[in-house]
Amino acid sequence: MQNRKSLNQTMLEHAAIQQSSVNTILNYAKLIGVSRFKMQYWVRKYKAQQSTQDIESSRSIKFIDLSSFQNQTQSVIADSQPESNDAAAISPIQDKRLPQITLSFPNGICLKIY
């Protein structure tokens, strides 16, 4: 099994070298001693692998550290507390739009997506 993996890796490396060189697939195949069809197969496989990696890297999931928002929200709330303890005081963070999705996390953070 190890031999097959090393053969696959070797052929993918040859395909990468051929793609970055000025040699045609036929000339490169002759140079390394394989058939044109085998080289074409590995070049197609290499291109498919590269295209998959490009798509995955452009669509990779990116996470936002929500702990920084919690610190900012706490400081905003602390700064804007009314001096009197009026129960009818309005929350400093209000929005008149209705969120499409609201995610509430166990640590008290609430993420609203409009």
ZILINKA-V607772 format. One record per run of one state. SS is the DSSP state (H for helix, E for strand, - for the rest). FROM is the first residue (numbers start at 0). TO is the last residue. If there is no record, write none. Layout:
{{SS & FROM & TO} {SS & FROM & TO}}
//
This chain:
{{- & 0 & 0} {H & 1 & 19} {- & 20 & 23} {H & 24 & 31} {- & 32 & 34} {H & 35 & 57} {- & 58 & 65} {H & 66 & 78} {- & 79 & 99} {E & 100 & 103} {- & 104 & 108} {E & 109 & 112} {- & 113 & 113}}
//
